[in-house]
Amino acid sequence: MSVGRTTAVEGRPCPHGLRWLMWRQHRLLAWSWLAVIVLAAAVFPFLRSAMVDYIDSHHIAGCAGISLDSECQGQGMQQSVMNFREHYGLLLKGIGALLLLLPTALGVFVAAPLFARELESGTWRLVLAQSVSRTRWVLAKLATVALIGTLGSAALMLLYRWLWLPSANDVSGVAWSSRAFIVSGGPVLVATVLLALAIGATVGALLGRVVPAMAVTLGVMVVYQYAISTVRPYLVGWKTEYVSRSQLPNNTWGFGQGYMRPDGTKLPMDACLRQPDYQACMADAREYTNLHHASDYWPLQGVESGICLVLAAALVVFLLLRTRRRMA
């Protein structure tokens, strides 16, 4: 019986095509995604409403924990901000952290076994013995998990962003540049999911064993996440201003700090502490901070998303070539 055909059982068509096979293999993942999205869509409106009511009733919209704004100097207002952060702010950070772990979880538990399990058990021979080419089979499996991962992560990202907006930057303490949001609240999350799926699938196809593939995928994703977080501030152009990082508005991202001399020489914050004459070292130096403004958010999102998608595409091409040779 061909995988690409249908047969009749008791007068009714019985699907056995490749799309049916992909659904059978990944329906648990699809239903799990749907359940999580439905739960978030049901809970987030109540949580957002409670946050908005708290902000409005305490008149703390746009206020931070420490604010020089005269409108935020009323009695108990800054304490109200801190109370908001202790409850809703921590919750926003927690949800963002869970979404931050999502790509790695999908890469390890979904993508790594995708081909490794088939190769380890030998079931790939049964599928390819039917009227399905190797390329079509690989692409079908990749497309299925990519579609589920893309739609699911995009839905959760949009819901999280919608939840974050009423208390953005100031009240919640979750800034647009915080790691809990810059990855989880924009298209970078979706692009990172696709990269994690490509990494897991490629590692699984190379190793051909599920547990080692999962372990290696975890290691690769940890290294990637650390590396990209290190270089993220430098993905687009930034400004250098003579200002202390503690004096920056809440909607800016200060990521570098030190002292600069008139000739442009930059010194670390503790450079003069190691000099015999501290006063002479500091005489002509001014404190500076490298920073991004909120307008840099989308350029940063675009560049990082592009990096993820290019790497994912390269891995898919490599995977297609590799599996074609291995399964020949």
RAPE-V156505 format. One record per helix or strand. SS is the DSSP state (a for helix, b for strand). FROM is the first residue (numbers start at 1). LEN is the number of residues. If there is no record, write none. Layout:
# RAPE-V156505
ss:SS from:FROM len:LEN
ss:SS from:FROM len:LEN
This chain:
# RAPE-V156505
ss:b from:6 len:4
ss:b from:12 len:4
ss:a from:18 len:41
ss:a from:70 len:3
ss:a from:77 len:45
ss:a from:123 len:6
ss:a from:134 len:32
ss:a from:179 len:4
ss:a from:187 len:21
ss:a from:210 len:25
ss:b from:239 len:3
ss:a from:245 len:3
ss:b from:252 len:10
ss:b from:266 len:2
ss:a from:272 len:3
ss:a from:278 len:5
ss:b from:285 len:9
ss:a from:294 len:33
